[in-house]
Amino acid sequence: MLKKDMILKMVEDQVKLDNICWERANLITPPVRNVKLALYVELGELANELNDWKYWKQNKRLNIEKIRGELADCIHFALSNLYLKKNRDWAAIKDLLDSMCGALTHIDYSVFSVLDLLEYCYLSMGVDKYERVLKWLFAIGFLTGMSFDDVVDCYYEKYEINLERQAKNY
């Protein structure tokens, strides 16, 4: 499966999960502002785990499992925001994913720091460019030693947990 097809499937699956959550919360319209705030919060939690920016800390060992979990949470909300921002226009989403996947393969991420990438996520959110947020989240995964497939896998691991939580009235 091509990268853009894998990410499109992630968007489709995220929409299914979101619909379950919104239906259980008796929401008539998606909570757009809440979803955006959730991404800000999750980016902060990811930043806390990516502690190389903490100049005051001597021990900066990374807990890859915690990073994977927080990265997956960020990806969940980035996908939701992308879908909501594009007003559920699948053609527009596919176009954005095409350009995003092209950028994923043509950028040398080794020239960036984790702090750079986190900042780019926040800046991209400020102008509602969630495909860019998604690209930078994948790049954070790459900088922490993950492959494209590893990032997709961490998303789906958390996706299954979230489906199970919804089934158990989380």
C-alpha positions as a printed Julia matrix, in Angstrom:
170×3 Matrix{Float64}:
   0.0    0.0    0.0
   1.31   3.47  -0.87
   2.04   5.92   1.95
  -0.74   8.27   0.89
  -3.18   5.34   0.84
  -2.08   4.29   4.31
  -2.61   7.8    5.64
  -5.97   8.09   3.88
  -7.0    4.85   5.58
  -5.89   6.37   8.9
  -8.15   9.39   8.23
 -11.07   7.11   7.35
 -10.54   5.01  10.48
 -10.21   8.11  12.63
 -13.53   9.38  11.28
 -15.13   6.09  12.36
 -13.7    6.42  15.86
 -14.68  10.09  16.09
 -18.24   9.28  15.04
 -18.46   6.68  17.8
 -17.18   9.2   20.36
 -19.45  12.01  19.17
 -22.5    9.76  19.02
 -21.87   8.5   22.55
 -21.59  12.13  23.71
 -24.92  12.95  21.98
 -23.28  15.62  19.84
 -25.19  16.84  16.81
 -22.2   18.64  15.32
 -18.52  17.79  15.77
 -16.81  19.74  18.58
 -14.28  21.48  16.33
 -12.77  23.76  19.0
 -12.48  20.88  21.46
 -10.66  18.75  18.9
  -8.23  21.59  18.19
  -7.59  22.15  21.9
  -7.05  18.41  22.37
  -4.27  18.51  19.77
  -2.59  21.42  21.59
  -2.76  19.49  24.87
  -1.42  16.29  23.32
   1.45  18.18  21.65
   2.38  19.47  25.09
   2.34  15.94  26.47
   4.51  14.77  23.57
   6.92  17.66  24.16
   7.2   16.62  27.8
   8.3   13.13  26.73
  10.71  14.51  24.1
  12.76  16.07  26.82
  15.91  16.97  24.88
  14.74  20.61  24.87
  14.88  20.69  28.69
  18.22  22.47  29.05
  18.07  22.22  32.86
  17.93  18.41  32.86
  21.04  16.26  32.84
  19.3   12.89  32.38
  17.53  13.13  29.04
  16.88   9.47  28.32
  13.84   8.96  26.15
  11.08   6.52  26.98
  10.21   5.36  23.48
   6.99   3.63  24.55
   5.67   6.82  26.14
   6.73   8.8   23.07
   4.9    6.33  20.82
   1.74   6.71  22.91
   1.84  10.51  22.91
   2.74  10.64  19.22
  -0.24   8.39  18.47
  -2.54  10.68  20.46
  -1.28  13.69  18.49
  -1.81  11.87  15.21
  -5.37  10.97  16.22
  -6.26  14.62  16.79
  -4.3   15.87  13.76
  -6.3   13.48  11.56
  -9.56  14.61  13.17
  -8.67  18.27  12.7
  -7.67  17.68   9.07
 -10.98  15.99   8.33
 -13.03  18.65  10.11
 -11.13  21.59   8.62
 -11.68  20.29   5.11
 -15.43  20.03   5.82
 -15.33  16.31   5.15
 -14.3   16.95   1.52
 -12.54  13.69   0.62
 -11.17  15.03  -2.69
  -9.5   17.94  -0.88
  -8.14  15.6    1.79
  -6.67  13.29  -0.86
  -4.98  16.25  -2.57
  -3.45  17.4    0.71
  -2.23  13.89   1.5
  -0.62  13.61  -1.95
   1.44  16.74  -1.36
   2.18  15.77   2.25
   3.49  12.33   1.25
   5.65  13.9   -1.43
   7.17  16.19   1.19
   7.69  13.26   3.58
  10.0   11.57   1.1
  11.92  14.64  -0.07
  12.93  16.32   3.19
  16.12  15.59   5.11
  14.76  15.48   8.65
  18.21  15.13  10.21
  18.7   18.89   9.87
  15.82  19.55  12.27
  15.72  19.32  16.04
  12.73  17.96  17.92
  12.16  21.49  19.2
  12.03  22.78  15.6
   9.44  20.18  14.68
   7.27  20.85  17.73
   7.36  24.56  16.93
   6.37  23.83  13.32
   3.42  21.8   14.61
   2.19  24.7   16.73
   2.74  27.24  13.94
   0.91  25.03  11.44
  -2.01  24.67  13.83
  -2.21  28.45  14.1
  -3.09  28.63  10.41
  -5.16  25.42  10.37
  -2.71  23.47   8.2
  -3.25  20.04   9.73
  -1.61  18.18   6.85
   1.58  20.03   7.87
   1.05  19.1   11.51
   0.73  15.49  10.41
   3.92  15.74   8.34
   5.86  17.19  11.29
   4.49  14.49  13.6
   5.79  11.82  11.24
   9.12  13.67  11.21
   9.25  13.57  15.02
   8.74   9.83  14.77
  11.61   9.62  12.27
  13.92  11.64  14.54
  13.2    9.29  17.43
  14.19   6.27  15.36
  10.86   5.2   13.94
  10.17   4.3   10.32
   7.03   5.35   8.45
   5.51   1.94   9.21
   6.43   2.27  12.91
   4.53   5.57  13.11
   1.51   4.02  11.4
   1.73   1.02  13.74
   1.83   3.21  16.86
  -1.28   5.02  15.59
  -3.14   1.75  15.09
  -2.04   0.35  18.45
  -3.62   3.37  20.14
  -6.59   3.25  17.77
  -7.44  -0.26  18.98
  -7.09   0.86  22.61
  -9.42   3.79  21.94
 -12.02   1.56  20.25
 -11.89  -0.78  23.23
 -12.26   2.14  25.63
 -15.35   3.34  23.79
 -16.83  -0.16  23.92
 -16.28  -0.12  27.7
 -17.9    3.32  28.16
 -14.61   5.18  28.73
